[in-house]
């Protein structure tokens, strides 16, 4: 489970874009609302992104 505010990098359809987890959905699945750097909000599971490791500039 990821915390609100976690910085992520997309690996699937929006590959390479950075984003931030806004909230976990009410679904029984592990789904999150993610705000991407281009302003799009989407729902994604953990297989669609990787969490930030280290400083944001290193991402």
MOPAC internal coordinates of N, CA, C and O (Angstrom, degrees):
PM7 1SCF
backbone

  N    0.0000 0     0.00 0     0.00 0    0    0    0
  C    1.4502 1     0.00 0     0.00 0    1    0    0
  C    1.5245 1   108.66 1     0.00 0    2    1    0
  O    1.2310 1   120.75 1   -41.81 1    3    2    1
  N    1.3220 1   116.17 1   138.19 1    3    2    1
  C    1.4539 1   122.05 1  -178.98 1    5    3    2
  C    1.5260 1   109.76 1  -106.52 1    6    5    3
  O    1.2310 1   120.61 1   -31.56 1    7    6    5
  N    1.3142 1   116.44 1   148.44 1    7    6    5
  C    1.4562 1   122.48 1  -178.63 1    9    7    6
  C    1.5268 1   111.54 1   -86.92 1   10    9    7
  O    1.2310 1   121.00 1   -25.51 1   11   10    9
  N    1.3104 1   115.70 1   154.49 1   11   10    9
  C    1.4621 1   121.75 1   174.49 1   13   11   10
  C    1.5277 1   108.25 1   -58.31 1   14   13   11
  O    1.2310 1   120.49 1   -44.06 1   15   14   13
  N    1.3371 1   116.66 1   135.94 1   15   14   13
  C    1.4571 1   121.16 1   179.39 1   17   15   14
  C    1.5175 1   114.75 1    92.42 1   18   17   15
  O    1.2310 1   120.13 1   175.66 1   19   18   17
  N    1.3430 1   117.35 1    -4.34 1   19   18   17
  C    1.4594 1   120.39 1   178.49 1   21   19   18
  C    1.5240 1   109.79 1   -65.46 1   22   21   19
  O    1.2310 1   120.44 1   -49.40 1   23   22   21
  N    1.3261 1   116.77 1   130.60 1   23   22   21
  C    1.4599 1   121.81 1   177.09 1   25   23   22
  C    1.5216 1   108.51 1   -83.22 1   26   25   23
  O    1.2310 1   120.75 1   -45.31 1   27   26   25
  N    1.3355 1   116.17 1   134.69 1   27   26   25
  C    1.4629 1   121.10 1  -177.94 1   29   27   26
  C    1.5246 1   110.42 1  -131.52 1   30   29   27
  O    1.2310 1   121.12 1   -18.60 1   31   30   29
  N    1.3161 1   115.46 1   161.40 1   31   30   29
  C    1.4677 1   122.22 1   173.53 1   33   31   30
  C    1.5200 1   106.52 1  -123.12 1   34   33   31
  O    1.2310 1   120.68 1   -53.33 1   35   34   33
  N    1.3259 1   116.31 1   126.67 1   35   34   33
  C    1.4582 1   121.47 1  -176.08 1   37   35   34
  C    1.5295 1   110.86 1   -72.37 1   38   37   35
  O    1.2310 1   120.99 1   -35.72 1   39   38   37
  N    1.3467 1   115.71 1   144.28 1   39   38   37
  C    1.4673 1   121.01 1  -178.30 1   41   39   38
  C    1.5193 1   113.11 1  -121.40 1   42   41   39
  O    1.2310 1   119.65 1   172.73 1   43   42   41
  N    1.3147 1   118.28 1    -7.27 1   43   42   41
  C    1.4732 1   120.81 1  -176.35 1   45   43   42
  C    1.5305 1   110.44 1  -111.62 1   46   45   43
  O    1.2310 1   119.32 1    61.80 1   47   46   45
  N    1.3103 1   118.91 1  -118.20 1   47   46   45
  C    1.4610 1   122.90 1  -173.81 1   49   47   46
  C    1.5173 1   115.36 1   -58.58 1   50   49   47
  O    1.2310 1   119.80 1   146.39 1   51   50   49
  N    1.3077 1   117.98 1   -33.61 1   51   50   49
  C    1.4663 1   121.90 1   178.37 1   53   51   50
  C    1.5253 1   109.56 1  -107.63 1   54   53   51
  O    1.2310 1   120.80 1  -139.60 1   55   54   53
  N    1.3119 1   116.07 1    40.40 1   55   54   53
  C    1.4700 1   123.72 1  -174.53 1   57   55   54
  C    1.5276 1   112.41 1   -47.13 1   58   57   55
  O    1.2310 1   121.78 1   -50.00 1   59   58   57
  N    1.3282 1   114.20 1   130.00 1   59   58   57
  C    1.4546 1   120.83 1   175.31 1   61   59   58
  C    1.5195 1   115.24 1    92.56 1   62   61   59
  O    1.2310 1   119.81 1   160.30 1   63   62   61
  N    1.3377 1   117.97 1   -19.70 1   63   62   61
  C    1.4658 1   119.95 1   179.29 1   65   63   62
  C    1.5238 1   110.26 1   -75.60 1   66   65   63
  O    1.2310 1   121.18 1   -35.58 1   67   66   65
  N    1.3068 1   115.36 1   144.42 1   67   66   65
  C    1.4570 1   120.73 1   175.68 1   69   67   66
  C    1.5146 1   108.87 1   -94.23 1   70   69   67
  O    1.2310 1   121.17 1   -23.63 1   71   70   69
  N    1.3167 1   115.36 1   156.37 1   71   70   69
  C    1.4463 1   119.94 1   178.59 1   73   71   70
  C    1.5102 1   111.29 1  -158.73 1   74   73   71
  O    1.2310 1   121.70 1     3.83 1   75   74   73
  N    1.3245 1   114.35 1  -176.17 1   75   74   73
  C    1.4576 1   121.47 1  -178.95 1   77   75   74
  C    1.5196 1   108.70 1  -136.97 1   78   77   75
  O    1.2310 1   120.44 1   -44.37 1   79   78   77
  N    1.3222 1   116.76 1   135.63 1   79   78   77
  C    1.4591 1   120.89 1   176.79 1   81   79   78
  C    1.5250 1   108.15 1   -74.38 1   82   81   79
  O    1.2310 1   120.91 1   -56.44 1   83   82   81
  N    1.3405 1   115.87 1   123.56 1   83   82   81
  C    1.4579 1   121.09 1   179.27 1   85   83   82
  C    1.5164 1   111.55 1   -90.93 1   86   85   83
  O    1.2310 1   120.56 1   139.83 1   87   86   85
  N    1.3454 1   116.53 1   -40.17 1   87   86   85
  C    1.4653 1   120.30 1  -179.57 1   89   87   86
  C    1.5170 1   110.53 1  -168.81 1   90   89   87
  O    1.2310 1   121.18 1   -18.13 1   91   90   89
  N    1.3262 1   115.34 1   161.87 1   91   90   89
  C    1.4627 1   121.53 1   172.96 1   93   91   90
  C    1.5217 1   106.43 1   -89.19 1   94   93   91
  O    1.2310 1   120.64 1   -40.83 1   95   94   93
  N    1.3170 1   116.38 1   139.17 1   95   94   93
  C    1.4680 1   119.37 1   179.12 1   97   95   94
  C    1.5217 1   109.90 1   -73.47 1   98   97   95
  O    1.2310 1   120.41 1    -9.63 1   99   98   97
  N    1.3066 1   116.83 1   170.37 1   99   98   97
  C    1.4530 1   122.28 1   177.92 1  101   99   98
  C    1.5204 1   112.81 1   -81.83 1  102  101   99
  O    1.2310 1   120.31 1  -176.20 1  103  102  101
  N    1.3103 1   117.01 1     3.80 1  103  102  101
  C    1.4580 1   122.71 1  -178.37 1  105  103  102
  C    1.5225 1   111.42 1   -68.17 1  106  105  103
  O    1.2310 1   120.85 1   -26.42 1  107  106  105
  N    1.3159 1   115.99 1   153.58 1  107  106  105
  C    1.4681 1   120.16 1   174.97 1  109  107  106
  C    1.5260 1   110.70 1   -75.21 1  110  109  107
  O    1.2310 1   120.73 1   168.66 1  111  110  109
  N    1.3352 1   116.21 1   -11.34 1  111  110  109
  C    1.4631 1   121.08 1   175.52 1  113  111  110
  C    1.5289 1   108.80 1   -89.03 1  114  113  111
  O    1.2310 1   120.56 1   -15.72 1  115  114  113
  N    1.3054 1   116.54 1   164.28 1  115  114  113
  C    1.4629 1   122.54 1  -178.20 1  117  115  114
  C    1.5312 1   109.27 1   -84.67 1  118  117  115
  O    1.2310 1   120.12 1  -104.45 1  119  118  117
  N    1.3500 1   117.37 1    75.55 1  119  118  117
  C    1.4642 1   122.76 1  -177.21 1  121  119  118
  C    1.5247 1   110.25 1  -116.10 1  122  121  119
  O    1.2310 1   121.24 1   -34.23 1  123  122  121
  N    1.3314 1   115.22 1   145.77 1  123  122  121
  C    1.4577 1   121.60 1  -175.97 1  125  123  122
  C    1.5198 1   110.86 1  -131.93 1  126  125  123
  O    1.2310 1   120.65 1   -31.79 1  127  126  125
  N    1.3416 1   116.37 1   148.21 1  127  126  125
  C    1.4549 1   121.61 1   170.36 1  129  127  126
  C    1.5261 1   105.79 1   -87.95 1  130  129  127
  O    1.2310 1   121.14 1   -56.98 1  131  130  129
  N    1.3435 1   115.42 1   123.02 1  131  130  129
  C    1.4614 1   121.52 1  -176.90 1  133  131  130
  C    1.5259 1   109.00 1  -118.90 1  134  133  131
  O    1.2310 1   120.48 1   -47.69 1  135  134  133
  N    1.3270 1   116.70 1   132.31 1  135  134  133
  C    1.4680 1   121.62 1   174.36 1  137  135  134
  C    1.5193 1   106.98 1  -100.51 1  138  137  135
  O    1.2310 1   120.69 1   -61.35 1  139  138  137
  N    1.3426 1   116.29 1   118.65 1  139  138  137
  C    1.4572 1   121.19 1  -179.13 1  141  139  138
  C    1.5226 1   110.85 1   -85.85 1  142  141  139
  O    1.2310 1   120.86 1   -18.19 1  143  142  141
  N    1.3352 1   115.96 1   161.81 1  143  142  141
  C    1.4650 1   121.34 1  -178.17 1  145  143  142
  C    1.5279 1   112.98 1   -63.77 1  146  145  143
  O    1.2310 1   119.82 1   161.37 1  147  146  145
  N    1.3339 1   117.94 1   -18.63 1  147  146  145
  C    1.4687 1   120.79 1   178.36 1  149  147  146
  C    1.5316 1   111.90 1   -91.35 1  150  149  147
  O    1.2310 1   120.05 1  -173.51 1  151  150  149
  N    1.3440 1   117.51 1     6.49 1  151  150  149
  C    1.4550 1   122.03 1   175.23 1  153  151  150
  C    1.5158 1   115.54 1    95.30 1  154  153  151
  O    1.2310 1   119.64 1   171.44 1  155  154  153
  N    1.3200 1   118.29 1    -8.56 1  155  154  153
  C    1.4623 1   121.85 1   179.99 1  157  155  154
  C    1.5279 1   109.87 1   -76.80 1  158  157  155
  O    1.2310 1   120.90 1   -42.49 1  159  158  157
  N    1.3336 1   115.89 1   137.51 1  159  158  157
  C    1.4598 1   121.93 1   172.33 1  161  159  158
  C    1.5235 1   106.81 1  -105.24 1  162  161  159
  O    1.2310 1   120.37 1   -45.51 1  163  162  161
  N    1.3305 1   116.89 1   134.49 1  163  162  161
  C    1.4586 1   119.69 1   178.47 1  165  163  162
  C    1.5149 1   110.33 1  -144.59 1  166  165  163
  O    1.2310 1   121.34 1   -14.85 1  167  166  165
  N    1.3227 1   115.05 1   165.15 1  167  166  165
  C    1.4585 1   121.73 1   175.67 1  169  167  166
  C    1.5150 1   107.15 1  -104.71 1  170  169  167
  O    1.2310 1   120.88 1   -51.20 1  171  170  169
  N    1.3304 1   115.92 1   128.80 1  171  170  169
  C    1.4618 1   120.06 1  -176.91 1  173  171  170
  C    1.5204 1   110.13 1  -145.18 1  174  173  171
  O    1.2310 1   121.78 1   -28.80 1  175  174  173
  N    1.3158 1   114.20 1   151.20 1  175  174  173
  C    1.4530 1   121.12 1   173.86 1  177  175  174
  C    1.5128 1   110.25 1   -94.40 1  178  177  175
  O    1.2310 1   120.18 1   -10.79 1  179  178  177
  N    1.3270 1   117.27 1   169.21 1  179  178  177
  C    1.4624 1   120.91 1  -175.56 1  181  179  178
  C    1.5256 1   114.88 1   -64.87 1  182  181  179
  O    1.2310 1   119.38 1   166.42 1  183  182  181
  N    1.3213 1   118.78 1   -13.58 1  183  182  181
  C    1.4668 1   119.67 1   176.87 1  185  183  182
  C    1.5306 1   111.06 1   -78.87 1  186  185  183
  O    1.2310 1   119.92 1   169.40 1  187  186  185
  N    1.3436 1   117.77 1   -10.60 1  187  186  185
  C    1.4658 1   121.92 1  -177.62 1  189  187  186
  C    1.5268 1   113.00 1   -95.86 1  190  189  187
  O    1.2310 1   120.06 1   177.24 1  191  190  189
  N    1.3353 1   117.48 1    -2.76 1  191  190  189
  C    1.4647 1   120.17 1  -179.99 1  193  191  190
  C    1.5205 1   110.80 1  -152.62 1  194  193  191
  O    1.2310 1   121.55 1   -14.91 1  195  194  193
  N    1.3290 1   114.65 1   165.09 1  195  194  193
  C    1.4649 1   121.10 1   172.74 1  197  195  194
  C    1.5270 1   107.04 1  -121.91 1  198  197  195
  O    1.2310 1   120.00 1   -40.30 1  199  198  197
  N    1.3397 1   117.60 1   139.70 1  199  198  197
  C    1.4619 1   119.87 1   179.21 1  201  199  198
  C    1.5227 1   111.43 1   -73.99 1  202  201  199
  O    1.2310 1   121.18 1   -23.12 1  203  202  201
  N    1.3041 1   115.36 1   156.88 1  203  202  201
  C    1.4667 1   122.08 1   179.45 1  205  203  202
  C    1.5285 1   110.01 1   -63.46 1  206  205  203
  O    1.2310 1   121.31 1   -42.90 1  207  206  205
  N    1.3223 1   115.09 1   137.10 1  207  206  205
  C    1.4588 1   121.56 1   173.85 1  209  207  206
  C    1.5144 1   107.29 1  -121.16 1  210  209  207
  O    1.2310 1   119.31 1   -68.19 1  211  210  209
  N    1.3045 1   118.93 1   111.81 1  211  210  209
  C    1.4581 1   121.20 1  -179.74 1  213  211  210
  C    1.5101 1   112.03 1    87.59 1  214  213  211
  O    1.2310 1   120.90 1    27.58 1  215  214  213
  N    1.3362 1   115.89 1  -152.42 1  215  214  213
  C    1.4592 1   121.46 1  -176.90 1  217  215  214
  C    1.5223 1   111.51 1   -75.20 1  218  217  215
  O    1.2310 1   120.54 1   -28.86 1  219  218  217
  N    1.3288 1   116.58 1   151.14 1  219  218  217
  C    1.4619 1   122.58 1  -178.64 1  221  219  218
  C    1.5273 1   111.62 1   -59.38 1  222  221  219
  O    1.2310 1   120.03 1   144.02 1  223  222  221
  N    1.3352 1   117.55 1   -35.98 1  223  222  221
  C    1.4575 1   121.49 1  -179.01 1  225  223  222
  C    1.5285 1   112.03 1   -65.32 1  226  225  223
  O    1.2310 1   120.10 1   155.12 1  227  226  225
  N    1.3262 1   117.42 1   -24.88 1  227  226  225
  C    1.4620 1   121.98 1  -178.45 1  229  227  226
  C    1.5181 1   112.24 1   -81.04 1  230  229  227
  O    1.2310 1   120.31 1   171.39 1  231  230  229
  N    1.3023 1   117.02 1    -8.61 1  231  230  229
  C    1.4548 1   122.64 1  -174.86 1  233  231  230
  C    1.4993 1   111.20 1   -68.22 1  234  233  231
  O    1.2310 1   120.10 1   180.00 1  235  234  233

